[in-house]
């Protein structure tokens, strides 16, 4: 999620609790205020943040192997 995305504000405490409770590997917040920043078909698309998101997901999946 992006740091200043008003839609995610209410989800952030639950996400942080989940990370602490189950020991999830990481919780990333990207700079900006867009909601669907990884969808290139939408106006909210942020290429840099989306690229970083994909890199992090791929690294996470590689670590599962």
OpenMM code with the backbone's topology and positions (N, CA, C; nanometers):
from openmm import Vec3, app, unit

residues = "UNK UNK UNK UNK UNK UNK UNK UNK UNK UNK UNK UNK UNK UNK UNK UNK UNK UNK UNK UNK UNK UNK UNK UNK UNK UNK UNK UNK UNK UNK UNK UNK UNK UNK UNK UNK UNK UNK UNK UNK UNK UNK UNK UNK UNK UNK UNK UNK UNK UNK UNK UNK UNK UNK UNK UNK UNK UNK UNK UNK UNK UNK UNK UNK UNK".split()
positions = [
    Vec3(0.0832, -0.1174, 0.0000),
    Vec3(0.0000, 0.0000, 0.0000),
    Vec3(0.0876, 0.1237, 0.0000),
    Vec3(0.0308, 0.2345, -0.0432),
    Vec3(0.1046, 0.3605, -0.0414),
    Vec3(0.0805, 0.4325, 0.0906),
    Vec3(0.1824, 0.5035, 0.1354),
    Vec3(0.1809, 0.5681, 0.2673),
    Vec3(0.0607, 0.6592, 0.2904),
    Vec3(0.0232, 0.7342, 0.1885),
    Vec3(-0.0823, 0.8335, 0.2064),
    Vec3(-0.2121, 0.7964, 0.1357),
    Vec3(-0.2321, 0.6691, 0.1077),
    Vec3(-0.3556, 0.6221, 0.0454),
    Vec3(-0.4648, 0.6190, 0.1519),
    Vec3(-0.5600, 0.7083, 0.1396),
    Vec3(-0.6647, 0.7172, 0.2424),
    Vec3(-0.7485, 0.5902, 0.2517),
    Vec3(-0.7547, 0.5136, 0.1443),
    Vec3(-0.8321, 0.3892, 0.1464),
    Vec3(-0.7650, 0.2832, 0.2341),
    Vec3(-0.6351, 0.2927, 0.2509),
    Vec3(-0.5620, 0.1904, 0.3271),
    Vec3(-0.5415, 0.2274, 0.4730),
    Vec3(-0.5754, 0.3485, 0.5105),
    Vec3(-0.5511, 0.3938, 0.6471),
    Vec3(-0.6139, 0.3021, 0.7511),
    Vec3(-0.7341, 0.2560, 0.7250),
    Vec3(-0.7989, 0.1696, 0.8243),
    Vec3(-0.7434, 0.0274, 0.8215),
    Vec3(-0.6772, -0.0124, 0.7117),
    Vec3(-0.6209, -0.1475, 0.7012),
    Vec3(-0.4821, -0.1592, 0.7613),
    Vec3(-0.4112, -0.0491, 0.7741),
    Vec3(-0.2724, -0.0531, 0.8192),
    Vec3(-0.2550, -0.1141, 0.9577),
    Vec3(-0.3362, -0.0785, 1.0586),
    Vec3(-0.3180, -0.1421, 1.1897),
    Vec3(-0.3352, -0.2948, 1.1840),
    Vec3(-0.4310, -0.3412, 1.1074),
    Vec3(-0.4517, -0.4866, 1.0959),
    Vec3(-0.3344, -0.5517, 1.0234),
    Vec3(-0.2811, -0.4849, 0.9234),
    Vec3(-0.1653, -0.5391, 0.8514),
    Vec3(-0.0440, -0.5476, 0.9430),
    Vec3(-0.0226, -0.4437, 1.0218),
    Vec3(0.0901, -0.4456, 1.1160),
    Vec3(0.0730, -0.5557, 1.2206),
    Vec3(-0.0481, -0.5737, 1.2679),
    Vec3(-0.0751, -0.6792, 1.3664),
    Vec3(-0.0496, -0.8168, 1.3062),
    Vec3(-0.0887, -0.8351, 1.1816),
    Vec3(-0.0657, -0.9620, 1.1139),
    Vec3(0.0828, -0.9921, 1.1025),
    Vec3(0.1610, -0.8911, 1.0665),
    Vec3(0.3061, -0.9089, 1.0561),
    Vec3(0.3636, -0.9531, 1.1901),
    Vec3(0.3190, -0.8899, 1.2978),
    Vec3(0.3699, -0.9240, 1.4310),
    Vec3(0.3205, -1.0606, 1.4780),
    Vec3(0.1940, -1.0909, 1.4511),
    Vec3(0.1338, -1.2134, 1.5021),
    Vec3(0.1882, -1.3385, 1.4353),
    Vec3(0.1962, -1.3375, 1.3028),
    Vec3(0.2382, -1.4594, 1.2328),
    Vec3(0.3826, -1.4533, 1.1851),
    Vec3(0.4474, -1.3427, 1.2140),
    Vec3(0.5861, -1.3302, 1.1717),
    Vec3(0.5983, -1.3182, 1.0214),
    Vec3(0.5035, -1.2502, 0.9593),
    Vec3(0.5107, -1.2282, 0.8149),
    Vec3(0.6431, -1.1610, 0.7829),
    Vec3(0.6971, -1.1890, 0.6669),
    Vec3(0.8315, -1.1411, 0.6365),
    Vec3(0.8460, -0.9898, 0.6323),
    Vec3(0.7512, -0.9195, 0.5749),
    Vec3(0.7656, -0.7749, 0.5620),
    Vec3(0.6319, -0.7088, 0.5316),
    Vec3(0.6249, -0.5841, 0.5661),
    Vec3(0.5121, -0.4999, 0.5290),
    Vec3(0.5732, -0.3755, 0.4665),
    Vec3(0.5456, -0.3544, 0.3392),
    Vec3(0.6031, -0.2413, 0.2685),
    Vec3(0.4976, -0.1358, 0.2434),
    Vec3(0.5369, -0.0127, 0.2646),
    Vec3(0.4552, 0.1024, 0.2262),
    Vec3(0.5359, 0.1821, 0.1261),
    Vec3(0.4717, 0.2150, 0.0182),
    Vec3(0.5373, 0.2879, -0.0889),
    Vec3(0.5018, 0.4360, -0.0788),
    Vec3(0.5939, 0.5248, -0.1171),
    Vec3(0.5632, 0.6671, -0.1108),
    Vec3(0.4531, 0.7021, -0.2112),
    Vec3(0.3600, 0.7827, -0.1664),
    Vec3(0.2536, 0.8264, -0.2557),
    Vec3(0.1167, 0.8127, -0.1931),
    Vec3(0.0150, 0.8421, -0.2728),
    Vec3(-0.1220, 0.8392, -0.2208),
    Vec3(-0.2184, 0.7653, -0.3127),
    Vec3(-0.1664, 0.6895, -0.4041),
    Vec3(-0.2515, 0.6187, -0.5003),
    Vec3(-0.2959, 0.4849, -0.4430),
    Vec3(-0.4119, 0.4406, -0.4882),
    Vec3(-0.4674, 0.3169, -0.4329),
    Vec3(-0.4281, 0.1953, -0.5170),
    Vec3(-0.4594, 0.1960, -0.6433),
    Vec3(-0.4309, 0.0821, -0.7309),
    Vec3(-0.3072, 0.1126, -0.8155),
    Vec3(-0.1973, 0.1399, -0.7482),
    Vec3(-0.0773, 0.1893, -0.8149),
    Vec3(-0.0068, 0.0868, -0.9016),
    Vec3(-0.0389, -0.0401, -0.8879),
    Vec3(0.0290, -0.1445, -0.9656),
    Vec3(-0.0466, -0.1835, -1.0925),
    Vec3(-0.1624, -0.1261, -1.1149),
    Vec3(-0.2446, -0.1589, -1.2324),
    Vec3(-0.2178, -0.0582, -1.3432),
    Vec3(-0.1436, -0.1005, -1.4439),
    Vec3(-0.1018, -0.0095, -1.5510),
    Vec3(-0.2168, 0.0401, -1.6375),
    Vec3(-0.3346, -0.0174, -1.6235),
    Vec3(-0.4493, 0.0278, -1.7034),
    Vec3(-0.5263, 0.1410, -1.6361),
    Vec3(-0.4834, 0.1813, -1.5168),
    Vec3(-0.5552, 0.2842, -1.4422),
    Vec3(-0.4724, 0.4110, -1.4246),
    Vec3(-0.5420, 0.5205, -1.3995),
    Vec3(-0.4750, 0.6492, -1.3794),
    Vec3(-0.3868, 0.6502, -1.2547),
    Vec3(-0.4142, 0.5642, -1.1563),
    Vec3(-0.3355, 0.5580, -1.0327),
    Vec3(-0.1998, 0.4897, -1.0504),
    Vec3(-0.1753, 0.4346, -1.1672),
    Vec3(-0.0529, 0.3590, -1.1917),
    Vec3(0.0710, 0.4428, -1.1611),
    Vec3(0.1648, 0.3824, -1.0882),
    Vec3(0.2935, 0.4444, -1.0570),
    Vec3(0.4009, 0.3444, -1.0993),
    Vec3(0.4665, 0.3715, -1.2097),
    Vec3(0.5604, 0.2753, -1.2679),
    Vec3(0.6727, 0.2361, -1.1720),
    Vec3(0.7313, 0.3330, -1.1048),
    Vec3(0.8416, 0.3023, -1.0137),
    Vec3(0.7992, 0.2164, -0.8970),
    Vec3(0.6884, 0.2521, -0.8349),
    Vec3(0.6391, 0.1740, -0.7213),
    Vec3(0.5954, 0.0352, -0.7663),
    Vec3(0.5315, 0.0277, -0.8829),
    Vec3(0.4875, -0.1022, -0.9339),
    Vec3(0.6065, -0.1927, -0.9637),
    Vec3(0.7109, -0.1363, -1.0200),
    Vec3(0.8314, -0.2146, -1.0498),
    Vec3(0.8931, -0.2687, -0.9209),
    Vec3(0.9007, -0.1839, -0.8187),
    Vec3(0.9565, -0.2262, -0.6903),
    Vec3(0.8691, -0.3342, -0.6259),
    Vec3(0.7393, -0.3191, -0.6349),
    Vec3(0.6467, -0.4192, -0.5828),
    Vec3(0.6712, -0.5549, -0.6488),
    Vec3(0.6821, -0.5558, -0.7810),
    Vec3(0.7054, -0.6816, -0.8539),
    Vec3(0.8383, -0.7431, -0.8121),
    Vec3(0.9424, -0.6626, -0.8000),
    Vec3(1.0728, -0.7149, -0.7565),
    Vec3(1.0626, -0.7800, -0.6195),
    Vec3(0.9914, -0.7149, -0.5292),
    Vec3(0.9793, -0.7680, -0.3931),
    Vec3(0.8972, -0.8967, -0.3901),
    Vec3(0.7930, -0.9027, -0.4678),
    Vec3(0.7115, -1.0248, -0.4737),
    Vec3(0.7930, -1.1397, -0.5328),
    Vec3(0.8653, -1.1134, -0.6394),
    Vec3(0.9472, -1.2187, -0.7004),
    Vec3(1.0561, -1.2670, -0.6055),
    Vec3(1.1178, -1.1742, -0.5325),
    Vec3(1.2198, -1.2133, -0.4348),
    Vec3(1.1580, -1.2998, -0.3239),
    Vec3(1.0386, -1.2606, -0.2781),
    Vec3(0.9676, -1.3386, -0.1772),
    Vec3(0.9401, -1.4793, -0.2278),
    Vec3(0.8914, -1.4900, -0.3494),
    Vec3(0.8598, -1.6222, -0.4062),
    Vec3(0.9862, -1.7061, -0.4252),
    Vec3(1.0949, -1.6446, -0.4658),
    Vec3(1.2220, -1.7166, -0.4788),
    Vec3(1.2666, -1.7722, -0.3441),
    Vec3(1.2456, -1.6956, -0.2382),
    Vec3(1.2872, -1.7390, -0.1047),
    Vec3(1.2051, -1.8572, -0.0543),
    Vec3(1.0886, -1.8793, -0.1109),
    Vec3(1.0044, -1.9913, -0.0685),
    Vec3(1.0582, -2.1253, -0.1191),
    Vec3(1.1363, -2.1203, -0.2240),
    Vec3(1.1872, -2.2452, -0.2831),
    Vec3(1.2929, -2.3086, -0.1987),
] * unit.nanometer
topology = app.Topology()
chain = topology.addChain("A")
for resn in residues:
    res = topology.addResidue(resn, chain)
    for name in ("N", "CA", "C"):
        topology.addAtom(name, app.Element.getBySymbol(name[0]), res)
